[in-house]
């Protein structure tokens, strides 16, 4: 349990101590605050927020901390724009009380529910291949300061993290940390949900350290509390032990399933994300440059979408779509009409799809983009109203618009203002069916369906269409399970 804040904290301990050669009263309050003074004035440390670990040697106690130095030079973790630094504070205590102080400080830190044993997965190939350096230079020192036991494992090939999660001994760790883009997190969740004991496995808290091309989950977590999307802040969010639930979307095609936590895209956005891989050496800039190229040579795709709107989106859905009967719906299979009946592994939320309020939108489409969290990368916020565990995904659709207008919309992605455009449809859904079609200008060529940065399906004539993919370029179904997974998260 995280330590509650007390309105009128009482004094737990008080002693005269020596720090930096100065004798001063040191006071430990019941809300986890330490106070003392030096030549510069009163100092304060908040154990829950700033102290990572404590050690004792002879009559000295050392507190290993992270602090932010604001304009007043004080030791306060308040201004999120100021520089965060690791710092140790050493207090010389009376010999007859040093053990008491050490014990009380450790007891308070232990009461916060912080993880003590972490499996850390590093993807050395993602992004610009900097993940291992990020771990060594930034993440590992903070974990060491917090006395966290680390088991490090580098992923060696695609889906390696999924295999690790599938075989993981759950009793060995308090959490799994992914030092990568979003891809390793997605693999871990898929591995956990394919286990026979998935109900227990999916409760394993998961941490994300931004170290890839796309860091949508980490950015969404940190932006929620106004913190920068950096490895240091993400590591602190894990070490402090706070958690939040995360919706998981089941993408189904017959008996084949993929579990998504970030997004699914078809059309323009998917084409940009996947086709730009040949420019991966450019880092995240590849997406911006390839977006310009793809918009100048714009494609539209035939197809249809069917969806169950969230209650808050029902009025809007009636304006932009048509009602459809269950008999007209192209369910991937009749067994999917009652999701959640299979015994081995997770198969999706327990929904009776026949009794839901389905709507339909006919193509052609420029892009269909489904998002589970607000941010898709460090600088793109496709779904500004998305929530981590509201039981819905946000749908962003581009149906028409000029090339110049689309370029302008892309510049608004960083602020989320693109959803205000009359050329954008934006709403929340509980369930969704995609029927992808061919290009309007060439019926022999299909598109790409991209889910969490991986290709689920490629149509005929699409980029690398000769490569195998998990699903076929055909209708697929999405259903949302509210708050199924658990993430380490900054406190809100």
Backbone torsions as a table, in degrees:
resi	resn	phi	psi	omega
1	UNK	NA	140.5	175.7
2	UNK	-79.4	139.5	-173.4
3	UNK	-65.3	124.6	178.1
4	UNK	-71.0	150.8	177.1
5	UNK	-85.3	134.1	-178.0
6	UNK	-100.9	139.6	-179.4
7	UNK	-70.3	-39.6	-179.0
8	UNK	-126.4	79.9	-176.2
9	UNK	-65.9	145.1	177.4
10	UNK	-101.4	165.2	-180.0
11	UNK	-85.5	125.1	176.7
12	UNK	-88.8	-47.9	-179.5
13	UNK	-140.9	152.4	174.7
14	UNK	-153.1	132.1	-179.7
15	UNK	-153.1	154.8	169.4
16	UNK	-82.8	125.2	-176.5
17	UNK	-128.9	167.3	174.7
18	UNK	-113.8	128.8	175.9
19	UNK	-141.3	130.4	-176.5
20	UNK	53.3	35.4	177.3
21	UNK	80.9	1.4	-178.3
22	UNK	-109.0	138.3	174.5
23	UNK	-89.1	127.5	-175.3
24	UNK	-152.0	151.3	172.3
25	UNK	-70.7	133.1	173.8
26	UNK	-112.7	125.6	-175.6
27	UNK	-122.2	130.2	178.1
28	UNK	-111.1	117.5	-176.6
29	UNK	-96.8	159.9	-176.7
30	UNK	-67.4	-18.3	176.9
31	UNK	-86.0	5.8	177.8
32	UNK	87.1	21.3	179.0
33	UNK	-101.7	137.7	172.0
34	UNK	-110.2	136.4	178.3
35	UNK	-132.1	141.1	174.2
36	UNK	-159.0	-179.5	-179.5
37	UNK	-133.1	153.4	170.0
38	UNK	-139.9	-166.1	-175.4
39	UNK	-61.8	-25.1	-177.7
40	UNK	-88.5	-5.6	179.7
41	UNK	121.9	-165.0	-177.5
42	UNK	-71.7	140.7	177.0
43	UNK	-120.7	153.1	-179.4
44	UNK	-145.0	138.4	171.8
45	UNK	-125.2	135.1	174.7
46	UNK	-101.6	110.6	-173.9
47	UNK	-57.2	-45.5	-175.9
48	UNK	-61.7	-35.4	-172.3
49	UNK	-98.2	-32.7	-169.3
50	UNK	-117.0	-20.6	-175.4
51	UNK	-97.7	124.2	178.5
52	UNK	-92.3	-42.8	-176.9
53	UNK	-154.2	164.9	179.9
54	UNK	-138.1	141.4	177.8
55	UNK	-138.1	161.0	-178.3
56	UNK	-131.0	134.9	175.2
57	UNK	-142.7	119.0	-174.6
58	UNK	54.8	-122.4	-179.8
59	UNK	-103.0	17.6	-179.3
60	UNK	-108.1	139.7	172.8
61	UNK	-116.0	130.8	179.0
62	UNK	-114.4	127.9	175.2
63	UNK	-105.3	120.8	177.0
64	UNK	-93.7	121.2	-167.0
65	UNK	-131.7	167.3	163.6
66	UNK	-123.5	129.6	-177.4
67	UNK	-133.8	154.1	175.9
68	UNK	-114.3	129.1	-178.6
69	UNK	-97.2	109.9	176.9
70	UNK	-83.7	-171.4	-176.6
71	UNK	-65.4	-22.6	-178.2
72	UNK	-89.5	0.7	178.1
73	UNK	73.0	9.6	-179.0
74	UNK	-81.0	167.3	178.2
75	UNK	-98.0	79.5	-179.2
76	UNK	-136.6	135.2	179.6
77	UNK	-93.1	74.8	-173.4
78	UNK	-126.4	-39.9	-176.6
79	UNK	-94.6	106.7	-172.8
80	UNK	-71.3	-11.4	178.9
81	UNK	-89.8	-8.0	-178.6
82	UNK	-84.2	165.0	-174.8
83	UNK	-75.0	135.8	177.2
84	UNK	-98.5	134.0	-177.4
85	UNK	-134.8	150.6	171.0
86	UNK	-80.6	138.2	-178.4
87	UNK	-153.2	143.2	177.2
88	UNK	-111.4	141.9	176.4
89	UNK	-119.4	126.5	-176.5
90	UNK	-112.8	129.0	-179.5
91	UNK	-122.9	127.9	174.7
92	UNK	-92.5	118.1	-174.5
93	UNK	-112.1	162.3	172.8
94	UNK	-59.8	142.2	-174.8
95	UNK	-60.8	-31.1	-176.8
96	UNK	-81.2	-5.1	-178.8
97	UNK	-124.4	-5.3	-174.8
98	UNK	-64.0	-38.6	179.8
99	UNK	-66.8	-39.1	178.6
100	UNK	-61.6	-45.9	178.6
101	UNK	-61.1	-47.6	-178.5
102	UNK	-59.9	-43.5	-178.3
103	UNK	-64.2	-45.2	-178.7
104	UNK	-66.2	-39.7	179.0
105	UNK	-66.1	-42.8	178.7
106	UNK	-65.1	-40.7	178.9
107	UNK	-61.3	-39.9	179.7
108	UNK	-66.5	-46.6	179.4
109	UNK	-62.2	-39.7	179.8
110	UNK	-66.4	-28.7	-178.7
111	UNK	-71.6	-11.2	-176.1
112	UNK	-80.8	-6.2	178.2
113	UNK	71.9	30.5	-179.2
114	UNK	-75.7	148.5	178.4
115	UNK	-70.0	138.6	-179.5
116	UNK	-110.6	-21.0	-179.7
117	UNK	-132.8	117.9	-175.7
118	UNK	-124.3	136.7	167.1
119	UNK	-91.3	121.6	-178.0
120	UNK	-109.7	119.0	177.6
121	UNK	-103.8	123.5	-179.5
122	UNK	-115.2	127.3	175.3
123	UNK	-95.9	100.0	-175.1
124	UNK	-74.3	-7.5	-175.4
125	UNK	-102.8	-13.7	-174.6
126	UNK	-72.5	160.5	176.9
127	UNK	54.2	-126.3	177.9
128	UNK	-103.0	29.7	175.6
129	UNK	59.3	39.5	-178.3
130	UNK	-107.8	0.4	-172.0
131	UNK	-60.5	-41.3	-178.3
132	UNK	-66.1	-39.8	176.4
133	UNK	-63.9	-40.1	178.3
134	UNK	-61.7	-42.2	178.7
135	UNK	-63.8	-48.3	-175.5
136	UNK	-66.5	-43.4	-172.5
137	UNK	-83.6	-30.9	-171.7
138	UNK	-118.2	-51.8	-171.8
139	UNK	-73.3	-50.4	-174.8
140	UNK	-59.6	-44.9	178.5
141	UNK	-59.0	-37.5	179.4
142	UNK	-69.8	-40.1	177.0
143	UNK	-63.4	-38.8	178.7
144	UNK	-65.8	-42.2	178.1
145	UNK	-58.8	-32.2	-177.5
146	UNK	-89.4	7.6	-179.6
147	UNK	58.5	34.3	-179.0
148	UNK	-87.0	131.3	176.9
149	UNK	-79.3	125.5	-172.7
150	UNK	-114.7	133.3	166.4
151	UNK	-115.0	112.3	-175.8
152	UNK	-97.6	134.8	175.0
153	UNK	-142.3	124.4	175.4
154	UNK	-86.4	137.1	175.2
155	UNK	-79.2	138.1	-172.1
156	UNK	-106.6	-16.4	-178.2
157	UNK	-161.2	168.0	179.2
158	UNK	-60.7	136.5	-179.3
159	UNK	73.7	7.9	175.9
160	UNK	-63.8	-41.5	179.8
161	UNK	-63.7	-34.4	176.8
162	UNK	-63.3	-43.0	178.8
163	UNK	-63.4	-42.2	179.6
164	UNK	-61.0	-46.1	-179.1
165	UNK	-65.6	-36.3	-179.3
166	UNK	-65.1	-34.5	-176.4
167	UNK	-100.3	3.0	-171.7
168	UNK	-63.2	136.3	170.5
169	UNK	-82.0	104.5	-173.0
170	UNK	-64.2	-23.5	-176.8
171	UNK	-77.2	-9.4	-174.1
172	UNK	-86.4	-16.7	-169.8
173	UNK	-138.6	155.2	173.6
174	UNK	-97.2	-3.1	179.9
175	UNK	175.7	162.3	176.2
176	UNK	-119.2	129.7	-177.9
177	UNK	-112.3	131.2	-178.5
178	UNK	-109.6	111.9	177.1
179	UNK	-98.2	94.2	-172.4
180	UNK	-176.3	-167.6	164.7
181	UNK	-78.4	-154.1	-178.5
182	UNK	-76.9	-16.7	-171.4
183	UNK	-61.1	-42.4	-177.9
184	UNK	-67.8	-38.4	175.8
185	UNK	-58.5	-45.3	-180.0
186	UNK	-62.0	-43.3	178.2
187	UNK	-61.1	-43.1	-179.1
188	UNK	-62.1	-45.7	180.0
189	UNK	-62.8	-40.8	177.7
190	UNK	-64.5	-38.7	178.1
191	UNK	-65.8	-42.5	-179.8
192	UNK	-64.8	-38.2	-175.6
193	UNK	-79.6	-12.6	177.9
194	UNK	-93.3	1.3	177.6
195	UNK	-79.1	155.5	174.2
196	UNK	-64.5	-32.6	179.8
197	UNK	-97.5	38.2	-173.9
198	UNK	-59.1	-30.7	-179.2
199	UNK	-61.8	-35.4	175.9
200	UNK	-82.8	-42.7	-174.2
201	UNK	-61.8	-39.1	-174.2
202	UNK	-72.4	-9.4	176.1
203	UNK	-80.4	-9.7	177.8
204	UNK	-60.2	122.0	178.5
205	UNK	-65.7	138.3	-176.9
206	UNK	-119.0	137.0	178.2
207	UNK	-116.2	149.0	179.6
208	UNK	-126.2	127.6	175.2
209	UNK	-112.0	119.1	-176.1
210	UNK	-65.9	115.5	-179.2
211	UNK	-152.2	29.7	-178.3
212	UNK	-135.1	-170.9	177.5
213	UNK	-70.8	-46.7	177.8
214	UNK	-111.6	126.6	-178.5
215	UNK	-127.8	50.3	-172.0
216	UNK	-63.5	-42.0	-177.9
217	UNK	-68.7	-46.2	179.1
218	UNK	-61.8	-43.6	179.1
219	UNK	-61.9	-42.7	-179.6
220	UNK	-64.0	-40.4	179.3
221	UNK	-64.1	-48.8	-174.0
222	UNK	-76.0	-35.9	179.1
223	UNK	-64.9	-28.1	-179.6
224	UNK	-58.3	-30.1	-179.2
225	UNK	-113.3	13.8	175.6
226	UNK	75.7	21.3	178.9
227	UNK	-99.6	149.8	179.3
228	UNK	-68.7	150.9	179.1
229	UNK	-81.7	86.5	-178.4
230	UNK	-134.8	159.1	-179.1
231	UNK	-62.5	-36.2	-177.5
232	UNK	-67.6	-46.5	179.7
233	UNK	-67.2	-36.7	178.0
234	UNK	-65.4	-39.4	178.2
235	UNK	-64.2	-42.0	178.8
236	UNK	-63.7	-36.4	177.9
237	UNK	-61.1	-34.9	178.0
238	UNK	-73.1	-47.7	-175.4
239	UNK	-64.9	-30.4	-178.5
240	UNK	-75.7	-15.6	168.6
241	UNK	84.4	1.7	177.0
242	UNK	-71.9	151.1	-176.1
243	UNK	-136.8	157.3	172.0
244	UNK	-145.2	155.0	179.1
245	UNK	-80.6	155.8	-179.9
246	UNK	-135.9	129.0	175.2
247	UNK	-64.6	147.4	174.7
248	UNK	-124.0	130.2	178.6
249	UNK	-101.1	128.6	175.7
250	UNK	-94.2	118.3	175.9
251	UNK	-98.7	118.6	-172.9
252	UNK	-120.0	143.9	169.7
253	UNK	-145.7	101.7	-171.3
254	UNK	63.4	-127.5	179.0
255	UNK	-94.2	1.7	179.3
256	UNK	-89.4	133.6	-177.2
257	UNK	-136.2	148.4	174.2
258	UNK	-135.5	137.1	-176.6
259	UNK	-105.0	120.3	-171.7
260	UNK	-112.7	143.4	176.1
261	UNK	-125.7	-6.6	-176.1
262	UNK	-114.6	-68.9	-173.8
263	UNK	-163.4	162.7	167.0
264	UNK	-132.1	136.9	-178.0
265	UNK	-136.6	146.5	174.9
266	UNK	-142.6	137.4	-177.9
267	UNK	98.8	-141.8	-172.2
268	UNK	-53.9	-50.7	-175.4
269	UNK	-63.1	-43.3	178.7
270	UNK	-65.2	-41.0	179.0
271	UNK	-60.2	-42.9	179.7
272	UNK	-64.5	-47.5	-175.3
273	UNK	-62.4	-44.8	-173.5
274	UNK	-87.6	-45.6	-176.8
275	UNK	-67.8	-25.1	-179.8
276	UNK	-76.2	-3.6	-179.8
277	UNK	-58.1	-27.5	179.0
278	UNK	-67.6	-12.8	176.0
279	UNK	-108.0	22.6	-174.7
280	UNK	-56.7	-28.7	179.7
281	UNK	-60.2	-17.4	-179.1
282	UNK	-82.8	-6.9	-175.1
283	UNK	74.9	-152.7	-175.9
284	UNK	-67.0	-17.7	179.4
285	UNK	-63.5	-21.9	-179.1
286	UNK	-60.0	-34.9	-178.1
287	UNK	-66.6	-43.8	-179.6
288	UNK	-64.8	-46.0	-177.6
289	UNK	-68.6	-39.7	-179.9
290	UNK	-72.0	-28.8	175.7
291	UNK	-60.5	-41.9	178.4
292	UNK	-62.0	-46.4	179.7
293	UNK	-60.7	-44.5	-175.9
294	UNK	-69.6	-35.0	179.6
295	UNK	-70.9	-39.1	178.5
296	UNK	-64.7	-27.0	175.8
297	UNK	-116.6	64.1	-167.1
298	UNK	-69.5	139.8	174.8
299	UNK	-115.0	147.5	168.7
300	UNK	-123.1	149.1	-175.9
301	UNK	-123.0	134.6	170.7
302	UNK	-71.4	160.0	177.4
303	UNK	150.9	-177.5	177.8
304	UNK	-142.2	154.7	171.5
305	UNK	-128.7	147.2	176.1
306	UNK	-128.4	142.6	-175.0
307	UNK	-154.8	157.5	172.6
308	UNK	-107.4	109.2	-175.8
309	UNK	-72.3	149.3	169.6
310	UNK	-65.3	156.3	-177.5
311	UNK	-56.8	-36.3	-179.5
312	UNK	-72.1	-14.6	-178.3
313	UNK	-106.5	4.0	-173.7
314	UNK	-63.4	-44.3	-179.7
315	UNK	-63.0	-44.0	179.0
316	UNK	-64.2	-39.9	-179.1
317	UNK	-62.8	-37.3	179.5
318	UNK	-64.2	-28.7	-179.1
319	UNK	-77.5	-29.9	-171.2
320	UNK	-108.0	-3.3	-172.6
321	UNK	-143.6	174.8	178.0
322	UNK	-115.2	146.9	174.8
323	UNK	-69.5	150.0	-179.6
324	UNK	-139.6	140.6	178.7
325	UNK	-81.2	159.0	-179.8
326	UNK	-60.6	-35.4	-178.6
327	UNK	-62.6	-25.7	-178.5
328	UNK	-87.3	-7.4	-174.7
329	UNK	-79.7	138.7	178.9
330	UNK	-91.5	66.0	179.4
331	UNK	-59.1	143.4	-177.2
332	UNK	-59.2	-33.6	174.2
333	UNK	-163.1	156.7	-178.1
334	UNK	-63.2	-29.3	-179.9
335	UNK	-67.6	-23.8	-179.7
336	UNK	-76.7	-8.2	179.8
337	UNK	-70.7	-18.0	172.8
338	UNK	-129.2	86.6	-174.0
339	UNK	-73.0	142.9	171.1
340	UNK	104.8	24.9	-176.1
341	UNK	-105.2	-11.4	-177.2
342	UNK	-75.7	148.4	-174.1
343	UNK	-86.5	-45.7	-173.1
344	UNK	-91.2	115.7	-179.8
345	UNK	79.1	160.8	-179.7
346	UNK	-79.3	137.4	-179.0
347	UNK	-120.2	-2.7	178.9
348	UNK	133.1	171.1	-178.7
349	UNK	-67.6	155.9	-178.6
350	UNK	-83.2	87.1	-177.3
351	UNK	-123.3	140.1	170.0
352	UNK	-95.2	95.7	-172.7
353	UNK	-66.6	-22.4	-179.2
354	UNK	-65.9	-29.5	-172.7
355	UNK	-97.5	10.2	-179.7
356	UNK	-91.3	162.0	-176.2
357	UNK	-89.8	92.5	-174.0
358	UNK	-87.9	143.9	175.8
359	UNK	-127.5	160.8	-177.1
360	UNK	-134.8	140.6	171.0
361	UNK	-125.9	128.3	178.8
362	UNK	-88.5	148.5	175.3
363	UNK	-77.2	-170.5	7.0
364	UNK	-76.9	161.3	-179.6
365	UNK	-125.1	145.4	167.8
366	UNK	-83.0	-42.9	-179.3
367	UNK	-159.1	141.8	170.4
368	UNK	-122.4	124.5	-171.1
369	UNK	-132.8	120.2	-178.2
370	UNK	-115.7	127.1	-172.3
371	UNK	-129.1	141.0	-179.3
372	UNK	-99.0	-26.3	179.1
373	UNK	-129.6	163.2	-174.5
374	UNK	-61.9	-46.4	-171.9
375	UNK	-98.1	141.7	174.9
376	UNK	-100.9	-20.5	178.1
377	UNK	-159.1	-175.3	-177.8
378	UNK	-60.9	-27.7	-172.5
379	UNK	-127.8	15.3	179.5
380	UNK	-132.5	124.1	-179.4
381	UNK	-118.4	80.6	-176.2
382	UNK	-63.4	-33.4	-171.1
383	UNK	-127.5	78.1	-173.6
384	UNK	-61.8	-20.7	-179.0
385	UNK	-98.6	4.9	-177.9
386	UNK	-68.2	145.5	177.9
387	UNK	-122.0	153.5	-176.6
388	UNK	-68.2	-33.6	-173.9
389	UNK	-146.6	52.6	176.6
390	UNK	-96.1	-2.2	179.4
391	UNK	83.2	11.0	-179.1
392	UNK	-134.1	160.9	165.6
393	UNK	-114.1	152.4	179.8
394	UNK	-94.6	134.5	-178.9
395	UNK	-109.5	128.8	178.1
396	UNK	-121.5	119.5	-176.2
397	UNK	-123.4	130.1	169.0
398	UNK	-104.6	116.1	178.7
399	UNK	-105.1	-32.1	-178.9
400	UNK	-150.4	-174.5	-179.2
401	UNK	126.2	152.7	179.4
402	UNK	-76.5	164.0	177.5
403	UNK	-62.0	-41.5	178.9
404	UNK	-64.8	-39.0	178.2
405	UNK	-65.2	-38.4	178.0
406	UNK	-66.6	-40.0	176.2
407	UNK	-60.3	-40.2	178.1
408	UNK	-65.1	-40.1	178.3
409	UNK	-61.3	-39.7	-179.6
410	UNK	-62.7	-31.9	178.5
411	UNK	-72.3	-16.5	-179.8
412	UNK	-91.2	-3.1	-176.6
413	UNK	-63.0	-32.5	-178.1
414	UNK	-64.9	-26.3	-178.8
415	UNK	-104.8	-12.6	-175.8
416	UNK	81.4	4.1	-177.5
417	UNK	-73.7	-10.6	179.1
418	UNK	-60.6	-27.0	-176.6
419	UNK	-72.3	-10.7	177.9
420	UNK	-84.4	-8.4	-178.2
421	UNK	-70.4	142.2	175.6
422	UNK	-66.5	-13.8	179.2
423	UNK	-90.5	2.3	-178.6
424	UNK	-117.4	130.7	171.5
425	UNK	-99.4	129.9	-175.4
426	UNK	-140.1	120.1	-177.1
427	UNK	-160.6	168.0	-179.4
428	UNK	-104.7	145.2	179.5
429	UNK	-136.4	156.7	175.8
430	UNK	-98.2	-32.2	178.3
431	UNK	-145.0	156.5	-170.3
432	UNK	-154.5	140.4	173.6
433	UNK	-126.5	128.1	177.9
434	UNK	-107.4	127.0	171.9
435	UNK	-113.5	91.7	-176.3
436	UNK	-76.5	146.4	178.8
437	UNK	-125.8	-166.1	-177.4
438	UNK	-92.9	170.9	175.7
439	UNK	-64.0	144.8	-179.3
440	UNK	-67.6	-23.6	-177.6
441	UNK	-97.2	-8.1	-177.8
442	UNK	-155.8	102.1	-175.0
443	UNK	-71.7	-4.0	178.5
444	UNK	-92.3	-5.6	-175.4
445	UNK	-120.8	129.1	176.3
446	UNK	-102.0	-167.5	-177.7
447	UNK	-115.6	-159.5	-179.1
448	UNK	-122.3	137.1	172.2
449	UNK	-109.1	115.3	-172.1
450	UNK	-111.1	125.3	179.5
451	UNK	-127.2	116.2	179.1
452	UNK	55.2	37.6	176.7
453	UNK	84.7	-1.7	178.6
454	UNK	-113.9	147.4	180.0
455	UNK	-80.5	117.3	174.0
456	UNK	-83.7	-36.3	-177.6
457	UNK	-156.1	149.6	176.6
458	UNK	-129.2	131.3	176.0
459	UNK	-79.2	166.9	177.6
460	UNK	-59.1	132.9	178.5
461	UNK	81.2	-0.7	178.1
462	UNK	-78.1	168.7	179.8
463	UNK	-55.6	124.8	-179.4
464	UNK	54.1	39.5	-176.9
465	UNK	-65.4	-15.7	178.9
466	UNK	-75.2	-15.7	-178.4
467	UNK	-79.1	149.1	178.1
468	UNK	-69.2	148.4	174.8
469	UNK	-138.0	163.3	-173.9
470	UNK	-64.8	-36.9	-176.1
471	UNK	-127.4	166.5	176.4
472	UNK	-89.9	160.3	-179.4
473	UNK	-78.7	78.8	-174.5
474	UNK	-151.6	-177.6	-177.3
475	UNK	-58.8	140.3	176.1
476	UNK	-142.1	153.3	-169.9
477	UNK	-117.6	139.4	179.3
478	UNK	-122.6	130.9	174.6
479	UNK	-133.7	146.8	-172.0
480	UNK	-110.7	131.4	174.5
481	UNK	-108.8	116.6	-172.3
482	UNK	-69.4	125.4	171.3
483	UNK	60.7	33.2	-174.9
484	UNK	-70.0	-42.6	-177.6
485	UNK	-97.1	169.0	-178.8
486	UNK	-129.0	131.7	178.7
487	UNK	-117.0	143.0	162.8
488	UNK	-66.4	136.9	-171.0
489	UNK	-144.8	148.7	172.0
490	UNK	-63.0	148.0	176.4
491	UNK	-67.7	140.7	179.8
492	UNK	-98.0	NA	NA
